Structure formats: structure tokens, C-alpha cells
Amino acid sequence: MEANSENEEPVSGEVVSVAHALSLPAESYGNDPDIEMAWAMRAMQHAEVYYKLISSVDPQFLKLTKVDDQIYSEFRKNFEKLRIDVLDPEELKSVSAKEKWRPFCLKFDGVIEDFNYGTLLRLDCSQGYTEENTIFAPRIQFLAIEIARNREGHNKAVYTSVQDKEEDKGANRGEPEKSNNGGEQEKEASESIDKSGEAPVSGSEGTAP
């Protein structure tokens, strides 16, 4: 983050306190309602930005981190038969599942920034972030599943649905149909990722979480 200029207002103590709290892993605090709310707001913003991205860019062109290949390879090596188009919560949250996921997640401690931050994960990847279709998951778990969904074509359904609706709207207005060029989409996706290789939690349209 860049330093504030002299003309900018100083950051309030309250904002600094919240920012510090969010820099801590989930196990560093108990059931503090203020912290839980801050985490929930951050997770929702993260979800909205990501869903907007896969709706506007063909997911097969997306690169979410610098180490997508490593994440995907480790994920499918450890969870070869895990169905990811429609997730079974038991495959993520049961005691046995957590035991299997734990060593996988810890492999990315120090590799992925904020690897254990709480994020929202869709159960059915053809649907949006509704209450019934959403569970809470560590960031590395989100990345592993969403990278696999993108590479294996499961998130294509969201992109196709949104693009079809846009084309229908354009046709109704008498606008010429827009062609989708893969190279341009890949460039757009690449430019949307933060320079560090990690997609920011918040930002302009077209950025990933």
C-alpha cells in the first residue's frame, strides 16, 4: 500500500484497529462480534469481486496467483476424485475431510499471502453467492477449488449465462453482436491481477480475490 500524501486525511485509529485485527488469523480471536462482522464484510466484498470477474472474462484465461500451476497440481494430487462442480460440504467440513485438507493448506503457508483468511465459497459453481449456495472456507481452499473449476471448465456456465443475457439485451436494442476474442480476454484477465500476482480483496472491476 502506498503511503498517504500530505493532503490526504490520516487514517483513523478505528480503521487501523480493524485493519490490524483482519491481519490476524481467525484463531487469534474468539467470538468478538465486531471482528466477525469485519471478516464477513471483507469476505462478501471478496466474493462480489470474484463473481464479477468470472462473469466478464472467460474463466479458462484467468490466473489468480503466481503459483496457480502448483496449487492445481497439489490439489488434484491430493483430491483426485473430488467433485468440484457441485461441492458436498462434508468433503470440506467433516472431521475426516479437515484432517485431509490440513496438510494441503499448510503447504502454502508463506507461499500464498493470507492463505488461511476466511472466504466465501460457492457449493454449486453454476450459481451465484446465495445464502443456500455459500459456505465459509480458508483462502487456499477457495483458490484450489476455483482454479480447478476454471481450468476444468466448470465456471464456464456462469460466464456463458451472463454473456448470453448481454447479447439478448444488445439484440433487443438492435446493437451489433460483439465478438469474443480469446487473446483479448486473456490480456484483460492478466491486466486485472495485482502486480504482486495475488489478486486484491478489493479494487476496480475485473480484479480477482
N, C-alpha and C positions, 0 to 999 in steps of 0.2 A: 504494500500500500504506500502511495506517495505521501510525503509529508505535507501538512496543510500549509497554504501560503499565508502571508501575514494578514491578508484581507479576509481570510475565512474565519468563521467563528470557532472558538475552541470547542472540542468535544466535551459534552457534559460528563460529570462524574458518573451519572446513572448509566449512560451509554457505555462508558468504559467498563463499568462493573459487569454489565450484561455481556459485553464482548469477552471479558476475561472468563466469565462463567461458561460461555459457549466454547471457549478454547480448551476446556477440561473434558476428559472422557466422562461418559454417563455415570460410571461407577463412583465418580468423585463427589457426587451429591446424592441425597436421599430423595424424598418426595416433596421437595420445595416446589410449591405451585407456580411461583414466578419463573423459576428456571424451566419447569416443564412447559409453561406457556411459550417461553422464548424458543425452546427447542422445537415445539410444534409449529410455530410461525416460520422458523427457518426451514424446517422440513417441507412445509407446504409451498414456500417460495421455490425451493429446490425442485419440487415436483412439477410446478407450473412451468418453470423454465424448460425443464427437460421435455415435457409433453409437447410444448410449443415447438421445440426443435425437431422432434421426430415427426411432427405433423407437417413441417415445412421443408424438410430435407430428406431425401431417400435414406433411410437408416443404414443401408449397406455401405454408404460412403462415410459414415460418422466414425470419428476417432475420439474417444472420451478421455484417454490418458496417454502418456508416453509409453506405457507398458501394456497396452491392450493385448498384444500377442502373448505376453507372459501370463496375464490374468486369464485369458481364454484357454490357453494350453493347460495351466494348472487346474482350472475349473473342470474342464472336460476329462482330465486325467483322474480327478478325484470324484467327479459326479457324472460319469459317462452316460448313464441311463436316466438321469434326472429330467423329467418332463418340464419344460420351461414356458411353453405357450400358455398353459393354464397350470399354475402352481398349486400344489397341495400344501397348505400351511403346516401340516405335520412333518413335511420334508424339510422344513426350516426351523420349526419351533419345538418339536418334541425333544425329550431328553437325549435320545439316541442321535437325532439329527444334529443337535447342538454339539455333541461330542465329536461328530464327524466334521462339522463346519469350523470348529475352533482352530485346529491346526492349520487349516487352509487360510483362515483370516489372519492368523498371526504371522504367516509368511510375508504379508505385505505391510507389517508394522515397520515404518521407516522407509517404505517404498512408495506407498500411497499416503499422501497427506490426509490427516483426519480419517484414517481407514476405518475407525470404529464409531464415527459420528452416526447418529440416528438419521435415517432417510425413510421416505415412503416408497413402497414397492407395490406395483400392481400385481394382482393374482392372475387375472386374465389379460394378456397383453394386447388383445384386440379392443379392450375397453379402456376408459379413462380412469382418473383418480376419484372414484366414488367411495363412500364410506364402506360399502359392502365389498369393494374390489381392492381394498388397500390394507397392507399390513406394515408394521414398523420393522426395519431391518438395518444392520450396520452398513456403512457406505460401501465397503469392499464387497459385501454380498450383493448389494444393489448393482454395483459395477459389473461383477462377474455375470450375473443373470442378464442384465441389459446388453452387455457386449455380445453375449451369446445369442440373445434374441435378435440383435441387429444382424449379426453375421449369418445366422441360420434362417433369416428371412421372416421371422415371426412378427416383428414390428412393422413389416410392410403393410399390414392390414390397416393400421392407423393412418399412415401416410396416404395410402390409396384412397381410403374413405374421405379424408379431408380434401385431397386433390379433386376427387370426383365431384364433391359438393361445390368446390370453387369453379370447376368447369361448367357445372349446371347453372350456377349463378351468372357466369360470363355469357353462356348461351342465351339465357333469358334476357340479358341486356343487349344481345346482338354483338358481343365483343368477339374478336377472333380467338380461336383456341391457342393457348400458349404451349409451346413445345418444351419438353423437359430434357435438357442436355446433361448427361451424366457427368461430364467433365466440369461443367459449370456448378453442378450441385456439389461435387466433391470439393471444389475450390471454396464454395460458400461454407461448407461444413468445416473445412480446415481453418478458415479465417475466423470462425465462430469460437474456436477453442482458445483459451487463455494462453499467453506466451509460455507459461511455465509447463504447459502440457496438461495441466489439471483444469478442467472446466470450472468456472467460478460458480458459487452458490447463487449469486445474484448478478444481474447485469442486463445488457440490452437483449433484445430478441435475437434468437439464434445462438445463444450460448447454452452449454450443457452443464448439468450439475456436477 
